[in-house]
Amino acid sequence: MNKIIAALAMASLALAAAPAPASERTDVMVPVHQFIDGFNKGDTKSALAACAEQGSIIDDFPPHEWHGAGVCSNWANDFDADARKNGITDGVVTIGKPRRVDITADRAYVVVPASYAYKMRGKPVKETGATLTLALQKGAAGWRIAGWAWTKR
């Protein structure tokens, strides 16, 4: 009997550790790309549609942390204010191939390499070697970004 229980436990662990199917990983990345594409095009409405209503964000500009209802919209407002204050224009975020896409039921964890190119007071600037780490949740409308952290090198 103990051997059967041990075998079932091992099988359960193996299934839990199995990577998510490629189609599921692709589905999780849809709102990530939607947010980045919207940001790059200046399409705030499209970018914000990729976000969950509630969430948490950590980023490298003040106030550095946002959470709660309307988190992405609040972040976007502060981002715009910071960009105006510092003369930042023409921002483009580029993400690479995901380093991790872990999916457990209706939650996902994604880690992607990132870079950010922009102009500061008309001079080109490029931040390379950053990491974007995201948490997503799947609901009736599909996957949505519930939080992220931008980490500069």
C-alpha positions as CSV (number, residue, x, y, z in Angstrom):
1,M,0.0,0.0,0.0
2,N,2.8,2.4,0.9
3,K,4.4,1.7,-2.5
4,I,1.2,2.7,-4.3
5,I,0.9,5.9,-2.3
6,A,4.5,6.8,-3.0
7,A,4.0,6.1,-6.7
8,L,0.9,8.3,-6.9
9,A,2.7,11.1,-5.0
10,M,5.7,10.9,-7.4
11,A,3.3,11.0,-10.4
12,S,1.6,14.0,-9.0
13,L,4.9,15.8,-8.5
14,A,6.0,15.0,-12.0
15,L,2.7,16.4,-13.5
16,A,2.9,19.5,-11.4
17,A,6.5,20.1,-12.5
18,A,5.8,19.4,-16.2
19,P,6.2,22.5,-18.4
20,A,3.0,24.1,-19.7
21,P,2.1,23.2,-23.3
22,A,3.5,25.6,-25.9
23,S,0.0,26.9,-26.8
24,E,-0.7,27.8,-23.1
25,R,2.7,29.6,-22.9
26,T,1.8,31.5,-26.1
27,D,-1.6,32.5,-24.7
28,V,0.1,33.8,-21.5
29,M,2.4,36.0,-23.6
30,V,-0.5,37.6,-25.6
31,P,-1.2,40.3,-22.9
32,V,2.5,40.9,-22.4
33,H,3.0,41.7,-26.0
34,Q,-0.2,43.7,-26.1
35,F,1.0,45.9,-23.3
36,I,4.5,46.4,-24.8
37,D,3.1,47.0,-28.3
38,G,0.5,49.5,-26.9
39,F,3.2,51.3,-24.9
40,N,5.5,51.5,-27.9
41,K,2.8,52.9,-30.1
42,G,1.5,55.4,-27.5
43,D,-1.8,53.5,-27.5
44,T,-2.5,53.7,-23.8
45,K,-6.0,52.2,-24.2
46,S,-4.6,49.0,-25.8
47,A,-1.8,48.7,-23.2
48,L,-4.1,49.1,-20.2
49,A,-6.5,46.6,-21.6
50,A,-3.8,43.9,-21.0
51,C,-3.9,44.6,-17.3
52,A,-6.0,43.2,-14.5
53,E,-8.1,45.7,-12.5
54,Q,-6.2,44.9,-9.3
55,G,-2.4,44.5,-9.2
56,S,1.0,45.6,-8.1
57,I,3.9,47.3,-10.0
58,I,7.5,48.0,-9.1
59,D,9.4,50.3,-11.5
60,D,12.6,52.4,-11.5
61,F,10.9,55.9,-11.4
62,P,9.1,57.5,-8.4
63,P,7.1,56.6,-6.5
64,H,8.5,53.1,-7.5
65,E,5.5,51.1,-6.3
66,W,1.8,51.0,-7.3
67,H,-0.9,48.7,-6.1
68,G,-4.6,48.2,-5.9
69,A,-7.4,49.1,-8.2
70,G,-6.5,50.8,-11.5
71,V,-2.8,50.0,-10.9
72,C,-1.8,50.1,-14.6
73,S,-3.6,53.4,-15.2
74,N,-2.1,54.9,-12.1
75,W,1.4,53.7,-13.2
76,A,0.8,55.2,-16.7
77,N,-0.2,58.6,-15.3
78,D,3.0,58.7,-13.2
79,F,5.1,57.4,-16.1
80,D,3.8,60.2,-18.3
81,A,4.4,62.8,-15.6
82,D,8.0,61.6,-15.0
83,A,8.7,61.5,-18.7
84,R,7.5,65.1,-19.1
85,K,9.5,66.2,-16.1
86,N,12.7,64.6,-17.4
87,G,12.2,65.4,-21.1
88,I,11.8,61.7,-22.1
89,T,10.2,61.0,-25.5
90,D,10.0,58.3,-28.1
91,G,10.3,55.4,-25.6
92,V,10.4,51.9,-27.0
93,V,10.6,48.7,-24.9
94,T,11.9,45.6,-26.5
95,I,11.6,42.2,-24.9
96,G,13.4,39.0,-25.7
97,K,12.6,35.4,-25.6
98,P,11.1,34.5,-22.2
99,R,13.5,33.0,-19.8
100,R,10.6,31.5,-17.8
101,V,6.9,30.9,-18.3
102,D,5.5,29.0,-15.4
103,I,1.8,28.3,-15.4
104,T,-0.2,26.9,-12.4
105,A,-3.9,26.7,-13.0
106,D,-5.1,30.3,-13.5
107,R,-1.8,32.0,-12.5
108,A,1.4,32.5,-14.5
109,Y,4.9,33.8,-13.8
110,V,6.9,35.2,-16.7
111,V,10.5,36.5,-16.9
112,V,11.8,38.2,-20.0
113,P,14.9,40.1,-20.8
114,A,14.2,43.7,-21.8
115,S,15.6,47.0,-23.0
116,Y,14.3,50.5,-23.1
117,A,15.4,53.0,-25.8
118,Y,14.3,56.7,-25.6
119,K,15.3,60.3,-26.1
120,M,16.1,62.4,-23.0
121,R,16.0,66.1,-24.0
122,G,16.6,65.0,-27.6
123,K,19.6,62.8,-26.9
124,P,19.3,59.0,-27.5
125,V,19.5,56.8,-24.4
126,K,19.4,53.0,-24.3
127,E,19.0,50.9,-21.2
128,T,20.0,47.3,-21.9
129,G,20.2,44.2,-19.7
130,A,16.9,44.9,-17.9
131,T,14.5,42.2,-16.7
132,L,10.8,42.3,-16.8
133,T,9.1,39.9,-14.4
134,L,5.3,39.6,-14.6
135,A,2.5,37.8,-12.8
136,L,-0.6,37.1,-14.7
137,Q,-4.1,35.8,-13.9
138,K,-6.5,34.1,-16.1
139,G,-10.2,35.1,-15.9
140,A,-13.3,35.1,-18.0
141,A,-11.6,37.6,-20.4
142,G,-8.4,35.5,-20.7
143,W,-5.0,36.2,-19.3
144,R,-4.3,39.7,-17.8
145,I,-1.2,41.2,-16.2
146,A,-1.7,41.3,-12.4
147,G,1.7,42.7,-11.6
148,W,5.2,43.4,-12.8
149,A,8.6,44.5,-11.7
150,W,11.1,46.2,-14.0
151,T,14.7,45.6,-12.9
152,K,17.5,47.7,-14.4
153,R,21.0,46.4,-14.7
